[in-house]
Amino acid sequence: MPSDCSIVWLQRDLRLDDQPAFAAAVARGQPVIPVFIHSGAGGNGALGSASAWWLHHSLTALGSQLENIGSRLILRSGETQTVLDQLIQETGATAVYWSRRYEPEHIVREQHLLSKLRQRGLTVARFNSSLLFEPGEVQTRTGTPYQVFTPFWKSVSPRLSAISAQPEIKALRRPATWPASESLTAWQLLPSIPWDGGFYHRWTPGEAGARQRLKQFLKNAVFQYATDRNHPAQTGTSRLSPHLHFGEISPHRIVLELHQQLGVIPDDARIFLSEIGWREFAHHILYHFPQTPQEPLRKVFQRFPWNQNQPSEWRAWTHGQTGYPIVDAGMRELWTTGWMHNRVRMIVGSFLTKDLRISWYEGARWFWDTLVDADLASNTLGWQWVGGCGADAAPYFRIFNPVSQGEKFDATGDYVRRWVPELARLSNPWIHQPWNAPDWELTQAGVRLGETYPAPIVDHAKARVAALAAFQSIKVTDSQCD
Ligand SMILES: Cc1cc2nc3c(=O)[nH]c(=O)nc-3n(C[C@H](O)[C@H](O)[C@H](O)COP(=O)(O)OP(=O)(O)OC[C@H]3O[C@@H](n4cnc5c(N)ncnc54)[C@H](O)[C@@H]3O)c2cc1C
């Protein structure tokens, strides 16, 4: 006969620290059954390949953590409601706790689940453990959602000093018998063709890896963040994004550690905090404008004449073969490591949406599959930002020049040399524009354009003119944008 226990349904909160769902279950006093449900759902919820890699390793890490404190991670697959019903029946659980997700389809699913479970008399509670502020609770004085970052952040940042976090869970009461668990390997989250070799060098998924990243960042990089964060050859940013996405560390813990370790927050750290603020803003926008993963926030862009059917340009972009070294370096970093530096994300995004005039939506889909930090809110905001069609976006007419961006942010060419080794022997003046290099320079560097490295697939100056003309054609005016 099953006895009473509490189920903790884990989603994107794969940690033991600052874990309100576990804390509530512990406080209730009954045995605790941690469960992760793999839905294999389609739509926006479908995992990209790089995210699936991360999830596999993150679940492995969490499973070990739980074993170390005398518990276990139960893995089940299927439709959430069905799986939970089954588990409740098997275990006799009378309480279910979880951390909320804020993507549109999760909001609907969780609301439905909540009322069904409550109707059956279960104790149910869900918590915000992934964002500093519930997206629905932040609004302008007139009660509308913010669409510009600066006032959004100004309105919430005074509340940062009151942020708190719950202590790490050190023990969980185990049930007399454990329900069966599926095998993680059987979920086949890892690739069948091994393209993930570079991921292992770069990442340690799991809570310990997240803590280590934060510790490293707070030791050094945070003090030069304002300048170094723009230079992709340096480790000038925290690289916490996949850990944050999978909830291996909470933003609350990051804010607290920053305050506790640095005392008075220096300007560089303040800028870092505002990047965490952009993550909040992204979720705020997605919450209030749930159509944005499919549609531009600025409706006028629905009429934009994106280029369709450009398989060779698309292939060149995705494979890092455009002939523009900084773009190619970024796309190859993405493919090899599942991550790309923010500055370079903006450059490759501008190149796709402006030089090639391929829709931001296609770019977002590629990133969704290839990024280990693929996040519906941040990816949508990021792509609509570069495409000029989103909240607080860079205007479409501001077109990044891939040569001058490279020269400015990778002045020594180290980033390009790392990811585009066939150009490594070019000297600095030509590393970002090999097509302009004198013949002797190319010969000396062993570069044969069109053979060892592609000639540019578009002429940036001409592409810029064409992009501006396309932009004119939708006759964007401020009044039409809102
Ligand atoms: C086209 C495009 C697509 C993007 N797609 C994603 C995505 O799918 N997932 C994702 O997490 N970020 C995305 N970003 C935002 C940003 O590039 C990454 O968050 C950042 O590069 C992660 O590196 P980091 O952890 O070292 O960042 P840090 O500079 O150390 O920043 C700390 C944290 O703040 C958050 N953050 C920083 N910048 C942004 C931003 N512009 N928008 C939202 N959150 C931010 C991240 O959680 C990050 O881990 C995208 C940006 C662009 C331009």
The ligand as a MOL file (V3000), in Angstrom:
LIG
                    3D

  0  0  0     0  0            999 V3000
M  V30 BEGIN CTAB
M  V30 COUNTS 53 58 0 0 0
M  V30 BEGIN ATOM
M  V30 1 C 20.8370 36.9070 -31.9630 0
M  V30 2 C 20.9910 36.6160 -30.4830 0
M  V30 3 C 20.4960 35.4360 -29.9570 0
M  V30 4 C 20.6260 35.1580 -28.5900 0
M  V30 5 N 20.1300 33.9730 -28.0840 0
M  V30 6 C 20.2460 33.7120 -26.7550 0
M  V30 7 C 19.7300 32.4970 -26.2140 0
M  V30 8 O 19.1170 31.6690 -26.8980 0
M  V30 9 N 19.9330 32.2610 -24.8850 0
M  V30 10 C 20.5830 33.1600 -24.0680 0
M  V30 11 O 20.7420 32.8910 -22.8730 0
M  V30 12 N 21.0270 34.3280 -24.5620 0
M  V30 13 C 20.9040 34.6330 -25.8690 0
M  V30 14 N 21.3970 35.8080 -26.3660 0
M  V30 15 C 21.9350 36.8130 -25.4240 0
M  V30 16 C 23.4470 36.7430 -25.1610 0
M  V30 17 O 24.1610 36.6640 -26.3530 0
M  V30 18 C 23.8520 35.5800 -24.2590 0
M  V30 19 O 23.0340 35.5320 -23.1170 0
M  V30 20 C 25.3020 35.7390 -23.7830 0
M  V30 21 O 26.1710 35.7960 -24.8820 0
M  V30 22 C 25.6720 34.5830 -22.8920 0
M  V30 23 O 27.0170 34.6560 -22.5380 0
M  V30 24 P 27.4390 34.8850 -21.0350 0
M  V30 25 O 26.7360 33.9260 -20.1530 0
M  V30 26 O 28.9220 34.8630 -20.9910 0
M  V30 27 O 26.8860 36.3470 -20.7780 0
M  V30 28 P 27.2800 37.4640 -19.7020 0
M  V30 29 O 27.7330 38.6450 -20.4770 0
M  V30 30 O 28.1850 36.9440 -18.6820 0
M  V30 31 O 25.8670 37.8490 -19.0790 0
M  V30 32 C 25.3480 37.1970 -17.8990 0
M  V30 33 C 24.0030 36.5980 -18.2080 0
M  V30 34 O 23.0750 37.6060 -18.5730 0
M  V30 35 C 22.1720 37.1110 -19.5640 0
M  V30 36 N 22.3100 37.9120 -20.7710 0
M  V30 37 C 23.4140 38.5550 -21.2120 0
M  V30 38 N 23.1380 39.2500 -22.3360 0
M  V30 39 C 21.8360 39.0260 -22.6140 0
M  V30 40 C 20.9620 39.4600 -23.6440 0
M  V30 41 N 21.3720 40.2830 -24.6060 0
M  V30 42 N 19.6860 39.0230 -23.6420 0
M  V30 43 C 19.2410 38.1950 -22.6530 0
M  V30 44 N 20.0260 37.7650 -21.6500 0
M  V30 45 C 21.3060 38.1610 -21.6340 0
M  V30 46 C 22.5540 35.6550 -19.8190 0
M  V30 47 O 21.7430 34.8300 -19.0290 0
M  V30 48 C 23.9940 35.6200 -19.3670 0
M  V30 49 O 24.4190 34.3430 -18.9610 0
M  V30 50 C 21.2650 36.1070 -27.7410 0
M  V30 51 C 21.7600 37.2990 -28.2890 0
M  V30 52 C 21.6310 37.5440 -29.6410 0
M  V30 53 C 22.1810 38.8240 -30.1940 0
M  V30 END ATOM
M  V30 BEGIN BOND
M  V30 1 1 1 2
M  V30 2 1 2 3
M  V30 3 2 2 52
M  V30 4 2 3 4
M  V30 5 1 4 5
M  V30 6 1 4 50
M  V30 7 2 5 6
M  V30 8 1 6 7
M  V30 9 1 6 13
M  V30 10 2 7 8
M  V30 11 1 7 9
M  V30 12 1 9 10
M  V30 13 2 10 11
M  V30 14 1 10 12
M  V30 15 2 12 13
M  V30 16 1 13 14
M  V30 17 1 14 15
M  V30 18 1 14 50
M  V30 19 1 15 16
M  V30 20 1 16 17
M  V30 21 1 16 18
M  V30 22 1 18 19
M  V30 23 1 18 20
M  V30 24 1 20 21
M  V30 25 1 20 22
M  V30 26 1 22 23
M  V30 27 1 23 24
M  V30 28 2 24 25
M  V30 29 1 24 26
M  V30 30 1 24 27
M  V30 31 1 27 28
M  V30 32 2 28 29
M  V30 33 1 28 30
M  V30 34 1 28 31
M  V30 35 1 31 32
M  V30 36 1 32 33
M  V30 37 1 33 34
M  V30 38 1 33 48
M  V30 39 1 34 35
M  V30 40 1 35 36
M  V30 41 1 35 46
M  V30 42 1 36 37
M  V30 43 1 36 45
M  V30 44 2 37 38
M  V30 45 1 38 39
M  V30 46 1 39 40
M  V30 47 2 39 45
M  V30 48 1 40 41
M  V30 49 2 40 42
M  V30 50 1 42 43
M  V30 51 2 43 44
M  V30 52 1 44 45
M  V30 53 1 46 47
M  V30 54 1 46 48
M  V30 55 1 48 49
M  V30 56 2 50 51
M  V30 57 1 51 52
M  V30 58 1 52 53
M  V30 END BOND
M  V30 END CTAB
M  END
